Amino acid sequence: MSSKWQSRKFWESLIGIVIGLITTVGGGLAATETVVQIVTVVTGATLSVACILGYLISETKIDVEREMNNKTT
């Protein structure tokens, strides 16, 4: 797990999630019109989910490649 703390993918994903949450909560509360609130909340939530999925997919590909290299040696 200590190598995860040094991973750029991890930090970029974490920052994306935080920005998504800030957009979801802060933007939704700051907007005055209902439609703008809904769009802001959906945009922030989508950003957070996309960051999580992107990180998980990239780590899965790395793990699969590492496992394939271990089996061939």
Secondary structure, 3 states (H helix, E strand, C coil): CCCHHHCHHHHHHHHHHHHHHHHHHHHHHHCCCHHHHHHHHHHHHHHHHHHHHHHHHHHHHHHHHHHHHHHHC
